[in-house]
Amino acid sequence: MRYVLLFHYSEETDESIGEEAIAEGMRAMDSYAATLEQAGILVTGQVLQPSTSSTTLTLVDGEPRVQDGPFADTKEQLGGVMVIDVPDLDTALHWARQAPPATWGTVEVRPGAVHTDSGTWVPSV
């Protein structure tokens, strides 16, 4: 079954984090991704640019409204995701506990679903 690991952590600037901490975080994430890949469970992963670089689309009375930046004004951002393919939630939680963002933020574990030929969404298996 596929699970999406969503990495949430505080919105910081490069200056507030510092070059050394950024480099250490990048090394930790590279190592984590390599570990998931070696275990044969990594489907895909994506690091996201800061939320300030996002564009949000909403419909107001059926008309699109495009806004620069995130929709919600929060102190945390969604910083990246990993999709893993493991047998069950306990195994997904095992791997989520090892994610570096667990030490500086939150790792949300959410089951994935796939769209079938019949037009329905079902849990991935």
N, C-alpha and C positions, 0 to 999 in steps of 0.2 A: 504494500500500500504506500502511496506517496503522501509525504507530509511536507509542508512548507514551514521552514524555520524563519521567522520574521525577526529581525534584529532591531530593537528600539533602544535609543540612547539619547542623552541630552545633546541638544543642538549647541555645538561649540564652533569656534573659529580656529583656523590653523595657528593663529597667534596665541590663543588661550590654551591650546593643547600643547603646543611646542613640537618642534621637528623631531626630537628624540622619541617622544611618546607616539607620534604619528608613525614613525618608522617601526617602532616596536609593535604597534597594533597591526600594521600591514604584514609584518613577519608572522605574527600570531595567526592572522586570518589565512595567509598563504599555507602555513603549516596545517591548520585545521582542514582547509579544502583538500590538501594533499592526503591527509589521513582519511577523509571521507571517500576520496577517489580510490585509494589503495584498498579500502574495505569493500569497494564495489557498490556503494550505495548512493553516490553523488549523481544526481540527474542533471542539475544545473545550479549555478550560483550567480548572483549579481550584486555588486556594490553600487549603491546609488549616490549620485551627487547630492550636495546639500539641498535641503527643502527649499531654499531661496531660489534655486534654479528651476523649480517645478512650475508648471502651468496647470491651472485647474479649470475644468469646464463644468458648468452647471446649466440647466435649462430653467429659464424663468418665463412662465407663460408660453412655453413651447419654443422660446427663442434662446439660442446659445449665449451664454455669458462666459467669456474667457478672462481669467484673472491670473496675473503673474504671482507666483509664490503658492504656498500651500493654502488649502481651504481653511484649515483650523489653525488658529494662533496658539501653538503649544510650545512647551520648553523641550519636548522630545521630538525626535524625528525617526522615521523609518529609514534606517541606514543601509539595509541590504537584506537579501533573502537567499536561502539555500533550499533547494528541493531535493529531498532524499527519498529513496525507495527502500522501506524496511517492513518487516512482517507485522508490526503492531505499535501501538502508542507507547508502551513501555520501552521498546527499543528506540523509538524516536526521542523520547525523553532522555534516554541514556546518552545519545549523541548530542542533544541540545545542551545538556549539562557541561559538555566539553567545549562548547562554542565560546570563543574569547569574549564576545559581547555580554555573556552572562556575568562577567566580572565587572563590567562598567555600565550595564543597562539591563534590559529585559529581553529574553528570547521567548517569543510566542510560537507555540507549536500548533499548527492547524492542519487537519486532514485535507488532502486535495480531492478533487472530483474531476471526472472526465465527461465530455459530451459524447453521447453515443449516436450511432446512425439513426436511431429511432427518435432523436431529438430530445432525449432526457439527460439529466445530469445524474451520475451515479458515483459512489465512492470509487476511487482508483484502487485497483487490486494488483 
